[in-house]
Amino acid sequence: MTDQSNMPKEFIAAAYDRVMGLLKWRPYIEKALKRNDSYLTYEEVCQKVLAGTLLWFNNDDAFVIAEIITFSKGTYCHVCIAGGKFEDICNIEKEQVVPLLQMGGIKRMTMLARDGFTRRGLSEGWKPTKQHYYTKEI
């Protein structure tokens, strides 16, 4: 086992926060993964959050899991999964996600959302696209 006595306390606290958040929000994460017919499992989401390939944001009443994706037209933040109270998800976006993205020069966010999001999302500045998300067994 690795000697962790030299690890900064902030690093250990951040890892602990992620683990506890993933455990707290597990039912919501699993429900979202099932709802969108995800290719990821809960365990894989946890591994990616802890490895830092998925970003974890949370407060007492909501969470957001996102990833940074770079394409030829630019770098985007894609919100993979969010859950909890809508107002608190919006607060996470404004207070945690957007400031981090702005520091990195990222100017656009994307997400797939369930049908009920459209009405409320419009009031928060989200614009629906003309695309739909489909899956097919082959």
N, C-alpha and C positions, 0 to 999 in steps of 0.2 A: 504494500500500500504506500502511496506517496505521502511524504511528510508535508503537511499543510500548514505548519507553523509559520512559514514565510509568506503565506498568501495574505493579501490585504483583506482586512475585515470587511471592506465595502464589497469586495468580490464575493466573499462567502455569504454576506447578507443578501446580495442580489440573486445568487443562485438559490438560496433558501426561499426567497420571495417567489421565485418562479416555480419551484417545486410545490410550495404550499398553494399557490394560485392554481396550478394545473390540477392538483388534487381537489381543491374546493370546487372548481368549475367543471370537473370531469363529466357529470351528467349532461351539461349543456354542450360541451365539446363533442361528446359521443352522439348526441341528438343531431347536432349540425352536420357531423360527418355522415350520418345515416341519411339525413334529409337530402343532401346534395349528391348522394351516391359517390362519395369521395373515394379516391384511390389510396388515401392514407388511413391508417388506424390511429386510435388514440395514443398508443405506445410510440408510433412513429412521430406523431405531432410532438409528444413530450421530448423525444430524442432530438428533434430539430430545434425546438425552443431552447433546450439546454445546451445544444451545440452552437446556438446563435444563428443558424440559418433561417429560422423563423423568429420574428421579433415578438416579444411578450409585453403587453401593456395592461395595467389593471388599476382599479380602485376598489373601494369596498363593495360596490354594487354592480360591477360590470368588468368585462375583459375584452381585449382585442388581440388577435394574432395576425401578423402581417408578414410580408416578405418583400424584399427589394429585388426588382427584376430590371435588368438592363437590356434594351433592344436597340436597334440601329437609330430609331427616332428619339431615344432618350431613356432615362432611368425613371421607373415608376415604383410606387408602393402599392402592392396588391393586398387588400384586406382579405385574408383567407377565412377567418372565423371571428365572430363577435357574439357576445351574449350578455344577458343581464338587462337592467333597466335601460330603455332607449335613451333617456336623458343622460345617464351616466356614460353610456357608450359615446355619445356626442361630446361629453366633457373630456373623456379620454382622448378623443380625436383632437379637440382644440388645445388641450393643456399638455398632452404628452406626444402624440404622433406628429402633428403638424410642426411644432417647434423643432423636433429632431430632423424631420424631412427638410425643413428650410435650412438648417445648418449644413445639410449635405447637398443643397442645391436642387432637391427633387421638387418638381412643380405639379405633379399629377398623381392622383390616387385612383385605383380601380377596385371593384369588388363585384362579386355575384351575391345577390340577395334574394330572400324569399319574397313572394308577391306582396305581402303587407308592408314592405319597406318603402315602396314607391311614394306613397302619399307623404309619409313623414320624412323620407329622405330628401324630397324636393325642398322642403322648408329648411333643410340644412345645407343646401347648395349642391346636392348630388343630382346629376343629370342622367336619366335613363338613355341607354343606347338602343339601337334598333335590333340588337343581337339577342338571341336567346341561348340558353345553355342546354344542351342535349347530351344524353348518353346512349350508347348502344352496345349490347353484348355481341361479341363476334367470335 
